[in-house]
Amino acid sequence: MKKTTTELDDSLGDIGLRNLGSFAVTPTDGLPAETGSLLLIGPDEPNFWVSFCQSSEYAGGGPDALDRWSRRHLDRIASEYQGHALYPFGGPPYQPFHTWALRTGQFWASPIGFLVHAQVGLFVSFRGALLVQAEMPAARGTKPCDSCSDMPCLSACPVDAFADGYDVAACKSHLRVPENSCMTAGCLARHACPVGKGRRLPEQAAFHMKAFL
C-alpha cells in the first residue's frame, strides 16, 4: 500500500500528471468523513500529452477519450491510497473545482479572468481531484501577475475577447475561421503568459480547442 506523498507524486508523474495544489478539508465541505486533504490533479506538461497518446483510450478514439483515461488512472491511484477521486466532468451537478483551486494558495484570478497557477501560468486544467487521508494544508504561493508589469495576456487575443469579461461567442467564432493560430496551437492569450511558457505541445492545445468547440 502506497502511503507517502512522495510515492503519490511518483504515481502521478508516471502518467504525466502532477499535484497542482492541496488544502485541508473541513466538515462543511461535505466530503467523506475520513478525508484529510483534497489535491487538485492536472497535466505535467509536456509529459502528460506523451502519456495520453500512448493510451488505449487515445488509440481507440470515441467520445470523451481523455475523460475516460483520467478516470481509469485516478480511480486506480485513489484506491491505492485508500482515497476517492472526483472529476470536473460528468455533471450536472459539477464539483466546485474553481472554488477548490482558490483555496490551495496556488491559483488566482488572472487579468483576463481565467485561473492562473504559480507554475503553469494560464494553461490551467484539471483532470481530477484526489481525496486522501493525510493532512496536506494549503501552501501559500505568490501570484505571478503581481510582478508582471506588461500583462501581455490582456492584448494577445486577436478578437479582443477579454475586453469586457469573456466574450465566448467572439472566441468561438474566431476559432471556426480556417487555419487560425488559436485553433491549431492554442489560445494566444494563454500562450502570452510568461509563466509555464512553451510547456504545452501544439498537438495538445489543438486537441483541447477542438473539444472546446
C-alpha positions as CSV (number, residue, x, y, z in Angstrom):
1,M,0.0,0.0,0.0
2,K,1.5,3.4,-1.0
3,K,1.3,5.9,1.8
4,T,3.8,8.7,1.4
5,T,3.3,11.9,-0.6
6,T,6.5,11.3,-2.4
7,E,5.1,7.9,-3.6
8,L,1.9,9.7,-4.6
9,D,3.8,12.3,-6.6
10,D,5.7,9.5,-8.3
11,S,2.5,7.6,-9.2
12,L,1.1,10.8,-10.8
13,G,4.4,11.6,-12.6
14,D,4.5,8.1,-14.1
15,I,1.4,9.0,-16.2
16,G,2.2,12.6,-16.8
17,L,0.1,14.2,-14.1
18,R,1.0,16.3,-11.0
19,N,-0.4,17.7,-7.8
20,L,-1.2,21.4,-8.6
21,G,-2.2,22.3,-5.1
22,S,-3.9,21.0,-2.0
23,F,-5.8,22.1,1.1
24,A,-7.0,20.5,4.4
25,V,-10.8,19.9,4.2
26,T,-13.3,20.8,6.8
27,P,-16.6,19.2,7.8
28,T,-18.6,21.9,5.9
29,D,-17.0,20.6,2.6
30,G,-19.4,17.7,2.6
31,L,-16.7,15.2,1.6
32,P,-16.2,11.7,3.1
33,A,-15.5,11.8,6.8
34,E,-12.1,10.1,6.5
35,T,-10.8,12.8,4.1
36,G,-7.9,14.8,5.4
37,S,-7.0,16.8,2.3
38,L,-8.1,17.4,-1.3
39,L,-5.4,17.5,-4.1
40,L,-6.1,19.1,-7.4
41,I,-4.6,17.0,-10.2
42,G,-3.6,18.4,-13.6
43,P,-1.2,17.8,-16.5
44,D,2.6,17.7,-16.0
45,E,3.3,19.1,-19.5
46,P,4.7,18.1,-21.9
47,N,4.9,14.6,-20.4
48,F,1.1,14.4,-20.0
49,W,0.4,14.5,-23.7
50,V,3.0,11.8,-24.5
51,S,1.5,9.6,-21.9
52,F,-2.1,10.1,-23.1
53,C,-1.1,9.5,-26.7
54,Q,0.2,6.1,-25.8
55,S,-3.0,5.0,-24.1
56,S,-5.7,2.7,-25.3
57,E,-8.3,5.5,-25.0
58,Y,-6.4,7.7,-27.4
59,A,-5.8,4.8,-29.9
60,G,-9.4,3.7,-29.8
61,G,-10.9,7.2,-30.2
62,G,-14.5,7.6,-29.4
63,P,-16.2,10.2,-27.2
64,D,-14.5,11.6,-24.1
65,A,-11.3,9.7,-24.5
66,L,-9.3,12.0,-22.2
67,D,-12.0,11.8,-19.5
68,R,-12.1,8.0,-19.7
69,W,-8.3,8.0,-19.4
70,S,-8.4,10.3,-16.4
71,R,-11.0,8.1,-14.6
72,R,-9.0,4.9,-15.2
73,H,-5.8,6.2,-13.8
74,L,-7.1,8.4,-11.0
75,D,-9.6,5.8,-9.8
76,R,-6.7,3.4,-9.5
77,I,-4.4,5.8,-7.7
78,A,-7.2,6.8,-5.3
79,S,-7.8,3.1,-4.5
80,E,-4.1,2.6,-3.8
81,Y,-4.2,5.4,-1.2
82,Q,-7.5,4.4,0.3
83,G,-9.0,7.6,-1.0
84,H,-11.5,8.8,-3.6
85,A,-11.4,10.6,-6.9
86,L,-13.7,13.4,-8.1
87,Y,-13.9,14.9,-11.6
88,P,-14.7,18.2,-13.3
89,F,-16.8,16.4,-15.9
90,G,-19.7,14.0,-15.8
91,G,-22.2,16.5,-14.4
92,P,-24.5,18.1,-13.7
93,P,-24.1,18.6,-10.8
94,Y,-20.5,19.7,-11.2
95,Q,-17.8,19.7,-8.5
96,P,-16.6,23.2,-7.4
97,F,-13.1,22.9,-8.9
98,H,-12.7,26.7,-9.3
99,T,-13.5,27.3,-5.6
100,W,-11.2,24.5,-4.6
101,A,-8.4,25.9,-6.7
102,L,-8.5,29.3,-4.9
103,R,-8.3,27.5,-1.5
104,T,-4.9,25.9,-2.4
105,G,-3.0,29.2,-2.4
106,Q,-1.5,28.2,-5.8
107,F,-4.2,29.7,-8.0
108,W,-5.6,33.2,-8.5
109,A,-7.8,35.1,-10.9
110,S,-5.7,36.4,-13.8
111,P,-6.2,39.8,-15.5
112,I,-8.3,38.0,-18.2
113,G,-10.4,36.2,-15.6
114,F,-9.1,32.7,-16.1
115,L,-7.3,31.0,-13.3
116,V,-3.5,31.4,-13.2
117,H,-1.2,29.0,-11.4
118,A,2.1,29.7,-9.7
119,Q,4.0,27.3,-12.0
120,V,1.9,26.5,-15.1
121,G,0.5,30.0,-15.7
122,L,-2.7,30.3,-17.7
123,F,-2.6,26.8,-19.0
124,V,-4.6,25.6,-16.0
125,S,-6.6,22.4,-16.5
126,F,-7.8,19.8,-14.1
127,R,-8.1,16.0,-14.7
128,G,-9.5,15.4,-11.3
129,A,-9.2,15.7,-7.5
130,L,-7.9,13.2,-5.1
131,L,-9.3,12.9,-1.6
132,V,-6.7,11.5,0.7
133,Q,-6.5,10.8,4.5
134,A,-3.2,12.6,5.0
135,E,-3.4,16.3,6.1
136,M,-1.8,18.5,3.4
137,P,-2.6,22.1,4.2
138,A,-2.5,24.8,1.6
139,A,0.9,26.2,0.8
140,R,0.5,29.9,0.0
141,G,2.4,30.9,-3.1
142,T,2.9,34.3,-4.8
143,K,0.6,35.4,-7.5
144,P,2.8,35.7,-10.7
145,C,0.6,38.5,-12.1
146,D,1.7,40.8,-9.3
147,S,5.2,41.0,-10.7
148,C,4.2,41.0,-14.4
149,S,4.3,44.7,-15.5
150,D,3.4,44.1,-19.1
151,M,0.5,41.8,-18.7
152,P,0.7,40.5,-22.3
153,C,-2.4,38.3,-21.8
154,L,-4.6,41.4,-22.0
155,S,-3.6,42.3,-25.5
156,A,-2.8,39.0,-27.1
157,C,-6.3,37.9,-28.2
158,P,-6.8,38.7,-31.9
159,V,-10.6,39.4,-31.4
160,D,-10.2,41.2,-28.1
161,A,-12.4,38.6,-26.4
162,F,-11.3,39.7,-22.9
163,A,-12.1,43.5,-23.2
164,D,-15.1,43.2,-21.0
165,G,-15.3,39.9,-19.2
166,Y,-15.0,36.9,-21.6
167,D,-16.8,37.1,-24.9
168,V,-17.3,33.4,-25.6
169,A,-19.2,33.9,-28.8
170,A,-16.4,36.0,-30.3
171,C,-13.8,33.5,-29.2
172,K,-15.7,30.5,-30.8
173,S,-16.4,32.5,-33.9
174,H,-12.7,33.2,-34.4
175,L,-11.8,29.6,-33.8
176,R,-14.1,28.5,-36.7
177,V,-12.0,30.5,-39.1
178,P,-9.9,28.0,-41.1
179,E,-6.2,27.7,-40.2
180,N,-6.1,30.4,-37.5
181,S,-3.3,30.0,-35.0
182,C,-5.5,29.8,-31.9
183,M,-7.2,26.7,-33.2
184,T,-4.0,25.0,-34.3
185,A,-1.7,26.0,-31.5
186,G,-3.9,27.1,-28.6
187,C,-5.2,30.3,-27.1
188,L,-2.8,33.2,-27.8
189,A,-3.8,34.9,-24.5
190,R,-2.8,31.8,-22.6
191,H,0.4,31.5,-24.6
192,A,1.3,35.1,-23.8
193,C,1.6,34.4,-20.1
194,P,5.4,34.1,-19.3
195,V,4.8,31.5,-16.6
196,G,5.0,28.0,-17.9
197,K,5.5,29.3,-21.4
198,G,6.3,26.7,-24.0
199,R,5.3,23.6,-22.0
200,R,2.1,22.8,-23.8
201,L,2.6,21.0,-27.1
202,P,0.8,22.4,-30.1
203,E,-0.9,19.0,-30.7
204,Q,-2.3,19.0,-27.2
205,A,-3.5,22.6,-27.5
206,A,-5.3,21.8,-30.8
207,F,-7.0,18.8,-29.1
208,H,-8.4,21.0,-26.4
209,M,-9.5,23.7,-28.7
210,K,-11.4,21.2,-30.8
211,A,-13.1,19.9,-27.7
212,F,-14.0,23.4,-26.7
213,L,-15.9,24.0,-29.9
